[in-house]
Amino acid sequence: MYTVCWSPKGGSGTTVVASTIALRHQGPHTLVDLAGDLPAVLGLNDGDRGIRDALADDTNSTELHRLATPISEQHSLIRRGNAVAVPPQRWHECALHFARTGSYTIDAGTVTSPDDIPMPLLQHADQRLIVLRPCYLALRRARLTSHFNPDGIILIDEPGRALSAHDVANCLDTPVIAQIPYDPRVARAVDAGLLSVRPPRSLDPLSRL
């Protein structure tokens, strides 16, 4: 099984959500970075070779696990890499490999058009999660990408917002499956590179995902 997380607006917390879902998964699990921020969030170096580099050359999809860096005893990270052009067929092969083997969470970052994410990764995913703040601008952008067919919304609750979880769910015709309170301690954990070892309890609603 694998999950894809994305947001239609930057700064919504997609990387924190994706890493938390992955790190709270019981058993071996691989976190795949398409946005480029996960190494910093997890307190790792950026590294050189990543998934885009492997798919841009002749590396077989079954060998992607060789790119993984351990995060904990059960969890690992595949970095984004630097290659710009990846043939669409290679993404298709990669998505099928993810669907058939192991357990993956993909951080797709900010997605506002089909060009921002390899569509096969969405088409073959078992779970497609959109990360949103109850913000009119974020919701408006989410409507423009509703054809990506998210299975659920991870809502970052912010005090003082006029929109409720019910409003967001109705607008996108998609259920809110987890609500995460806005918590400054999350930002401090990210800044210190401690999210993987000392996650704030406000992220606990993501455990069941």
C-alpha positions in Angstrom: 0.0 0.0 0.0 1.2 3.5 -0.7 -0.1 7.0 0.1 0.5 10.3 -1.8 0.2 13.6 0.1 0.0 17.0 -1.6 -1.3 20.5 -1.1 -2.5 23.1 -3.6 -0.8 25.9 -1.6 2.7 26.0 -0.2 3.3 26.2 3.5 0.3 24.0 4.4 2.4 21.3 6.1 2.4 18.6 3.5 6.0 17.5 4.4 5.2 17.3 8.1 2.0 15.3 7.4 3.7 12.9 5.0 6.7 12.3 7.3 4.5 11.8 10.4 2.2 9.3 8.6 5.3 7.3 7.4 7.1 7.4 10.8 4.1 6.2 12.7 3.5 3.3 10.4 4.1 -0.1 12.0 6.6 -2.2 10.1 9.0 -1.4 7.3 8.0 1.8 5.5 9.7 4.1 2.9 9.2 7.8 2.7 9.7 9.2 -0.8 10.5 12.8 -1.3 9.3 14.6 -4.5 9.3 18.1 -3.0 12.9 18.3 -1.7 12.3 19.3 1.9 12.2 15.9 3.7 16.0 15.6 4.4 16.0 18.9 6.2 12.8 18.2 8.1 14.3 14.9 9.3 17.7 16.3 10.2 19.5 14.5 7.3 21.9 15.9 4.7 20.5 16.6 1.2 22.6 13.8 -0.4 23.2 13.5 -4.1 21.4 10.8 -5.9 17.6 10.4 -5.6 14.5 8.9 -7.2 14.5 11.4 -10.1 18.1 10.6 -11.0 17.4 6.8 -10.9 14.3 7.1 -13.1 16.1 9.4 -15.6 18.7 6.8 -16.3 18.5 3.0 -16.8 18.1 2.0 -13.1 15.3 -0.6 -12.8 12.4 0.3 -10.5 13.1 -2.8 -8.5 16.5 -1.3 -7.5 15.0 1.9 -6.0 15.4 0.5 -2.5 19.2 0.9 -2.9 18.6 4.7 -2.8 17.0 4.5 0.7 18.7 6.1 3.7 17.6 4.7 7.1 15.7 7.0 9.4 15.0 4.5 12.1 15.0 0.7 12.4 11.9 0.3 10.4 11.8 3.5 8.3 13.8 4.9 5.4 13.9 7.9 3.0 14.4 8.1 -0.7 15.5 11.5 -1.6 14.2 13.6 -4.5 17.4 13.9 -6.6 18.4 16.5 -9.1 17.4 15.2 -12.6 15.0 17.5 -14.4 13.5 15.3 -17.1 12.1 11.9 -16.3 10.3 10.0 -19.1 6.6 9.4 -18.3 6.9 5.7 -18.8 9.5 5.6 -16.1 7.0 7.1 -13.6 4.5 4.6 -14.7 6.9 1.7 -13.9 7.8 3.3 -10.6 4.1 3.6 -9.6 3.4 0.0 -10.4 6.4 -1.0 -8.4 5.2 1.0 -5.4 1.7 -0.6 -5.8 3.1 -4.1 -5.9 5.8 -4.0 -3.2 6.4 -2.7 0.2 4.8 0.3 1.9 5.4 3.9 0.8 4.4 7.4 1.7 5.1 10.0 -1.0 5.5 13.7 -0.3 4.5 15.4 -3.5 4.7 18.9 -2.1 2.7 21.8 -3.7 0.6 20.6 -6.7 -1.4 23.2 -8.7 -1.4 21.5 -12.1 -0.8 18.1 -13.7 2.8 19.2 -14.5 3.6 19.4 -10.8 3.2 15.7 -10.1 3.7 12.5 -12.1 0.1 11.4 -12.7 0.8 7.7 -12.6 1.8 8.1 -8.9 -1.7 9.4 -8.2 -3.5 6.9 -10.5 -2.0 3.8 -8.8 -1.9 5.1 -5.2 -4.0 3.4 -2.6 -4.6 6.6 -0.7 -4.5 10.2 -2.0 -4.5 12.8 0.7 -4.8 16.6 0.2 -3.4 18.8 3.0 -5.2 22.1 3.6 -5.6 25.0 5.9 -9.2 26.3 6.2 -8.2 29.2 4.0 -10.2 30.6 1.1 -7.2 30.8 -1.2 -6.1 27.2 -0.5 -9.7 26.0 -1.0 -10.0 27.9 -4.3 -6.8 26.3 -5.6 -7.9 22.9 -4.3 -11.1 23.2 -6.4 -8.8 23.7 -9.5 -7.1 20.4 -8.8 -10.2 18.4 -7.7 -9.8 16.1 -10.8 -6.9 14.5 -8.9 -9.6 12.8 -6.9 -8.3 13.0 -3.3 -9.6 10.3 -1.0 -9.4 12.4 2.1 -8.5 15.8 3.5 -6.0 16.5 6.3 -7.1 19.8 7.7 -4.7 22.0 9.6 -6.9 23.9 12.0 -6.0 27.5 12.5 -7.7 29.7 15.1 -9.8 32.6 13.8 -10.6 31.0 10.4 -14.2 31.5 9.2 -14.3 28.2 7.3 -15.1 25.0 9.2 -14.2 21.4 8.5 -17.7 20.9 7.3 -17.4 23.8 4.8 -14.1 22.4 3.4 -15.5 18.9 3.0 -18.6 20.1 1.3 -16.7 22.4 -1.1 -14.4 19.6 -2.3 -17.0 16.8 -1.8 -14.2 14.9 0.1 -14.2 13.8 3.7 -12.0 15.4 6.3 -10.3 12.3 7.8 -8.0 14.1 10.2 -7.8 17.5 11.9 -4.5 18.8 13.1 -4.4 21.8 15.4 -2.1 24.6 14.5 0.8 24.1 16.9 4.0 26.3 17.1 5.8 23.3 18.6 5.7 21.5 15.2 7.6 24.4 13.6 10.2 24.3 16.4 10.6 20.5 16.0 11.2 21.0 12.2 13.6 23.9 12.8 15.6 21.7 15.2 15.5 18.6 12.9 13.8 16.7 15.7 10.5 15.8 14.0 11.4 12.1 13.6 12.5 11.6 17.2 10.4 14.1 19.2 7.1 14.8 17.3 4.6 17.0 19.2 1.5 15.2 20.4 -0.7 17.5 18.3 0.3 15.2 15.4 -1.3 12.2 17.0 -4.4 12.2 14.8 -2.2 11.1 11.9 -1.3 7.9 13.7 -4.3 6.0 12.5 -3.5 6.9 8.8 
